[in-house]
């Protein structure tokens, strides 16, 4: 279950097309699941809005083919982490 990296464009924005390509490659490689938007996924460099959008897009890309874990729920405070976890669950994150 690899920790997914978040590719960035030259402007510093998350590269959604490259991220989708990485997801597809991992699924083709028959991974048991994907852990997204954790520390390896550079979540701390994304705004909450960027994390939310990318988490939604990742859930759509994975589409239940493998478990999707974490998906941007890291935070410095419990209240924010719970809110992010509920949002992640709402878009299809498995854990």
Short mmCIF file of the C-alpha atoms (twelve columns), coordinates in Angstrom:
data_MODEL
# 
_entry.id   MODEL 
# 
loop_
_atom_site.group_PDB 
_atom_site.id 
_atom_site.type_symbol 
_atom_site.label_atom_id 
_atom_site.label_alt_id 
_atom_site.label_comp_id 
_atom_site.label_asym_id 
_atom_site.label_seq_id 
_atom_site.Cartn_x 
_atom_site.Cartn_y 
_atom_site.Cartn_z 
_atom_site.pdbx_PDB_model_num 
ATOM 1  C CA . UNK A 1  0.000   0.000  0.000   1 
ATOM 2  C CA . UNK A 2  2.149   2.868  -1.268  1 
ATOM 3  C CA . UNK A 3  2.072   6.405  0.022   1 
ATOM 4  C CA . UNK A 4  1.061   8.458  -3.005  1 
ATOM 5  C CA . UNK A 5  3.195   11.434 -3.970  1 
ATOM 6  C CA . UNK A 6  1.498   14.618 -5.173  1 
ATOM 7  C CA . UNK A 7  3.033   15.861 -8.422  1 
ATOM 8  C CA . UNK A 8  3.097   19.636 -8.861  1 
ATOM 9  C CA . UNK A 9  3.007   21.826 -11.968 1 
ATOM 10 C CA . UNK A 10 5.659   24.473 -12.553 1 
ATOM 11 C CA . UNK A 11 3.327   27.139 -11.075 1 
ATOM 12 C CA . UNK A 12 3.213   25.235 -7.796  1 
ATOM 13 C CA . UNK A 13 -0.317  23.866 -8.237  1 
ATOM 14 C CA . UNK A 14 -1.078  20.184 -7.710  1 
ATOM 15 C CA . UNK A 15 -0.923  18.455 -11.091 1 
ATOM 16 C CA . UNK A 16 -4.205  16.577 -11.174 1 
ATOM 17 C CA . UNK A 17 -3.518  14.849 -14.516 1 
ATOM 18 C CA . UNK A 18 -0.128  13.549 -13.352 1 
ATOM 19 C CA . UNK A 19 -1.683  12.427 -10.057 1 
ATOM 20 C CA . UNK A 20 -4.361  10.488 -11.931 1 
ATOM 21 C CA . UNK A 21 -1.657  8.858  -14.086 1 
ATOM 22 C CA . UNK A 22 0.226   7.767  -10.946 1 
ATOM 23 C CA . UNK A 23 -2.983  6.329  -9.476  1 
ATOM 24 C CA . UNK A 24 -3.641  4.375  -12.677 1 
ATOM 25 C CA . UNK A 25 -0.093  3.026  -12.735 1 
ATOM 26 C CA . UNK A 26 -0.323  1.893  -9.110  1 
ATOM 27 C CA . UNK A 27 -3.635  0.147  -9.683  1 
ATOM 28 C CA . UNK A 28 -2.232  -1.544 -12.797 1 
ATOM 29 C CA . UNK A 29 0.659   -2.744 -10.594 1 
ATOM 30 C CA . UNK A 30 -1.957  -4.420 -8.375  1 
ATOM 31 C CA . UNK A 31 -1.326  -2.527 -5.154  1 
ATOM 32 C CA . UNK A 32 -3.481  -3.496 -2.171  1 
ATOM 33 C CA . UNK A 33 -4.528  0.118  -1.568  1 
ATOM 34 C CA . UNK A 34 -3.345  3.718  -1.766  1 
ATOM 35 C CA . UNK A 35 -2.518  6.130  1.043   1 
ATOM 36 C CA . UNK A 36 -2.987  9.631  -0.342  1 
ATOM 37 C CA . UNK A 37 -2.306  13.184 0.809   1 
ATOM 38 C CA . UNK A 38 -0.206  12.278 3.808   1 
ATOM 39 C CA . UNK A 39 3.241   13.690 4.518   1 
ATOM 40 C CA . UNK A 40 4.631   12.038 1.365   1 
ATOM 41 C CA . UNK A 41 1.746   13.614 -0.539  1 
ATOM 42 C CA . UNK A 42 2.785   17.116 0.530   1 
ATOM 43 C CA . UNK A 43 -0.563  17.854 2.186   1 
ATOM 44 C CA . UNK A 44 1.004   20.535 4.367   1 
ATOM 45 C CA . UNK A 45 1.790   22.589 1.239   1 
ATOM 46 C CA . UNK A 46 -1.811  22.565 0.037   1 
ATOM 47 C CA . UNK A 47 -4.601  24.852 1.192   1 
ATOM 48 C CA . UNK A 48 -7.653  23.193 2.724   1 
ATOM 49 C CA . UNK A 49 -9.577  23.940 -0.468  1 
ATOM 50 C CA . UNK A 50 -6.846  22.343 -2.611  1 
ATOM 51 C CA . UNK A 51 -6.770  19.313 -0.321  1 
ATOM 52 C CA . UNK A 52 -10.545 18.976 -0.508  1 
ATOM 53 C CA . UNK A 53 -10.603 19.166 -4.309  1 
ATOM 54 C CA . UNK A 54 -7.692  16.777 -4.723  1 
ATOM 55 C CA . UNK A 55 -9.213  14.321 -2.215  1 
ATOM 56 C CA . UNK A 56 -12.456 14.332 -4.204  1 
ATOM 57 C CA . UNK A 57 -10.597 13.804 -7.476  1 
ATOM 58 C CA . UNK A 58 -8.516  10.995 -5.984  1 
ATOM 59 C CA . UNK A 59 -11.645 9.217  -4.756  1 
ATOM 60 C CA . UNK A 60 -13.127 9.485  -8.257  1 
ATOM 61 C CA . UNK A 61 -9.907  8.218  -9.848  1 
ATOM 62 C CA . UNK A 62 -9.588  5.260  -7.483  1 
ATOM 63 C CA . UNK A 63 -13.334 4.582  -7.864  1 
ATOM 64 C CA . UNK A 64 -13.385 1.821  -5.254  1 
ATOM 65 C CA . UNK A 65 -10.921 -0.351 -7.164  1 
ATOM 66 C CA . UNK A 66 -8.594  -0.471 -4.137  1 
ATOM 67 C CA . UNK A 67 -8.960  0.938  -0.632  1 
ATOM 68 C CA . UNK A 68 -8.116  4.642  -0.380  1 
ATOM 69 C CA . UNK A 69 -6.669  5.645  2.968   1 
ATOM 70 C CA . UNK A 70 -5.756  8.926  4.694   1 
ATOM 71 C CA . UNK A 71 -6.761  11.199 1.780   1 
ATOM 72 C CA . UNK A 72 -5.757  14.506 3.344   1 
ATOM 73 C CA . UNK A 73 -6.956  14.247 6.919   1 
ATOM 74 C CA . UNK A 74 -3.738  15.349 8.644   1 
ATOM 75 C CA . UNK A 75 -4.063  18.490 10.759  1 
ATOM 76 C CA . UNK A 76 -2.461  20.147 13.757  1 
ATOM 77 C CA . UNK A 77 -5.711  20.124 15.722  1 
ATOM 78 C CA . UNK A 78 -8.209  17.386 16.528  1 
ATOM 79 C CA . UNK A 79 -11.283 19.398 15.502  1 
ATOM 80 C CA . UNK A 80 -9.865  20.118 12.045  1 
ATOM 81 C CA . UNK A 81 -8.660  16.514 11.625  1 
ATOM 82 C CA . UNK A 82 -12.141 15.184 12.466  1 
ATOM 83 C CA . UNK A 83 -13.734 17.612 9.987   1 
ATOM 84 C CA . UNK A 84 -11.275 16.579 7.274   1 
ATOM 85 C CA . UNK A 85 -11.813 12.875 8.038   1 
ATOM 86 C CA . UNK A 86 -15.583 13.256 7.750   1 
ATOM 87 C CA . UNK A 87 -15.146 15.093 4.452   1 
ATOM 88 C CA . UNK A 88 -12.820 12.352 3.185   1 
ATOM 89 C CA . UNK A 89 -15.320 9.681  4.186   1 
ATOM 90 C CA . UNK A 90 -18.054 11.616 2.396   1 
ATOM 91 C CA . UNK A 91 -16.182 11.544 -0.914  1 
ATOM 92 C CA . UNK A 92 -15.342 7.844  -0.719  1 
ATOM 93 C CA . UNK A 93 -12.195 7.455  1.366   1 
ATOM 94 C CA . UNK A 94 -12.091 4.048  3.048   1 
ATOM 95 C CA . UNK A 95 -10.072 4.915  6.120   1 
# 
